[in-house]
Amino acid sequence: MSLWAIIPVKALRRGKTRLAGVLTEDEREVLNLSLLGHTLKVINQVEGIEQVLVVSSDTAVLALAREQGAKTVQEDGNPGLNTALHRATMVAQMYAAQGVLILPSDLPLLQTEDVKEMIQLSENPPVVVIAPDRRNEGTNAILIKPTGLIAYQFGDQSFSKHCSQAKRFNLNLKIVTSETLGLDLDLPEDLNMLQQFQQRQDNL
């Protein structure tokens, strides 16, 4: 069954504004570009992903994505994340994608094993596989197979909203919790968590 990865990316200078207290605008831009590069590198190593689709309004983001072999969708205006993801999913469906993995590009610890685990858990559709953030509030990754089973609810308390939809429609719901999938870089404390993880790895 054809599975596409959809990666939404904010404009480089608009992303990670909640880190403005600890990182300059230039530093945040470098961070966002580095995170995207890491995400694309990981995804491209997973055999179960047929195609990667990056959606963004930033031409530099789209250019990097194309260099890495991804297809791209350029946002017009400011449609909001859920609308942009819906449009990107429609593009994937036009290419006969039968499942989509929505993967934000701000997961610094993302590993190929994380993606492979989500794919393995999606073997019995109709299924929704969700990886929450470390607070169990946000959605750090969601795999939906076949496409279109539920509406995207990214934003406040998206994890519980996505789970509620899956349960309401009696879908096969799988939850993936891991340290590497659970850490996204939104707040200064997340940067501290990343540094602590890296220090532990260095001490092994």
N, C-alpha and C positions, 0 to 999 in steps of 0.2 A: 504494500500500500504506500503510495507516494506521500512523503512527509516533507514539508517545507518549514524552514526556520525563518521567522519574521523578527527583525531587530529594529525597534523604534529608537531613534536618536534625536535628541534636541539639538538645536543650533549650538555649535561649540561654545559660543560666548554667553549663551542663555542657560546652559546646563550647570547644575550643581551650585546654584546661587546661595543655598543654605550653608555652603562652605566658605562664603565670602569673608567670614570673620577670621579664618585661618589660612586661606589661599587667595592670592591675587587673581585678577581676571585672566592674566596670561597663564598663571599656574593651573587654573581650572580648565582652560582650553587645552593645555598640554595633557592634563589628566584625562579629560574626556576623550581625546584622540587616542591616548594610550589604552584606555579601557576598551574602546571600540576595536582597536587592533588585536587586543587579547581575545576578545569575544569571537572575532572572525577566525582567528587562528585556531581556537578550540573547536568551533563548529565545523571548520573545514577538515578536521581530523576524524569526524564521526561519520562512519559509512552509512548509517541509517538516514542521514539527511540528504535528500535529493537536490535541493536548491536552497540558497540563502537569499532573502529579500530584505533589503535595508530601506526603511522609510524615514525621510528627514527633509527639512527645508534647507539644510546647509549643503551648498555645492561641494565644499571640501570633504564633508562626510561621505557624500555620494561618490565622489571621485575615488576616495580610498576604498570604499566598498567594491566599486567596479574593478579596481586594481587587484582585489582579492578574489575576483570571480563571482561576486554577488550581483544579482539583479537589483535595481533600485526603483523607488517611487519617490518623486519629489512632491512634498506637500505644498499646497497653495494656501497662502494666508496662515491662519492659526486655527485649524479645525478641532484641536483637542486630541488627546492621545487615543481615546476610545474610537472616535470617528476615523482617525488616521489608520488605526489597526483594522477597523472594519473594511476600509477601502483596500488596504494591502491584502487582506484575506480574500477579497473579491478578485484581485489580480491573481493570487495563487490559484484560486478556483478556476480561473480562465485557462490556466496551464494544467488543469486536471489534478491539482493537489487534493489529496483525500484526507489530509490531516495537517495541522499547523502547530508549531511550537513557538510561542511568543516568548522572546528572551530579551529583556532589557540589557543595555550594554554597560551597566554599572556594577557588575559582579566581579570584583578583582580576583576572587579565589576560584572562579569557575574552572572546572576540569572536564575532560572528555568523559570521565566515568559518571559525572553528574548527568550529562545529557543521555548517555547510554542507559542509565538506570530509568530515566523517565520514558525512554522509548520502550524498554522492556516491559514497563508497567502498563503500556498502552496497547498490549497485544490483544485485548478482548474488548473491541468497540461494541456499542458506543461508550466512549470513555473520556474522562477529564482527569488529567494528572496535574497536580498543583504543587509547587514548591513555595511555601510562605517565606517571608523574611524572618529574621531572628526574633522579632517581637510578636510573630503570628498575627500581624495586622495587614501588611501588604502582600502582594503577589510578586515573587521574584522570577517565576517562570510558570507557564501554563501550556500544557499540550492538550489539544482538543482533536478528537478523531471519532467520526468524520468532522470536517469543518462545519461551522455554523450551528453547533449544538446549543451553545449559550452565547449571550451577549457579553461583550467585554465590559468590565466594571472597575477598571483601574482607577485609583484614587483612594479616598479615605476608606479604610476597612475593606479593601478589595478582596482579601483572602476569604473572609466570612461571606461576602456577597457572591463570590464565584462558587464557593462550596454550597451555599443555599440554592443557587440556580441548578447545580448539578443534582442535588438531592430532590428538588422539586420536579425535575423531569425524569427521575428514576434512572439516572445515568450511573455507570460504573465510575466511582470516584476514588482516586488514589492520591494520597498525600506523601510527599517526599520531604523529609526534614534532614538537613545536613548543614554542617558548619560552613562548608564551601559555597553551597547554594544560598545559605541564609543571610550572608553578609552583603549588603548593598551600601554604596557610599552616598549617603544623603546628609548626614550630620557630622560635626567634628568628632563626636564619640565613635562614629563608625571608622574614622581614620585611626583612632587609637586602637580599636579592636583589630584592625588590619595589621598595625605595627606589632601588637602583642602576638598575633598568630605567626607573623614572619619571624619574630624572635624565638618562639617555641620551635619552629621548623629549623632555625639555624642551630639550636642547641641539641637537636637530635643526632 
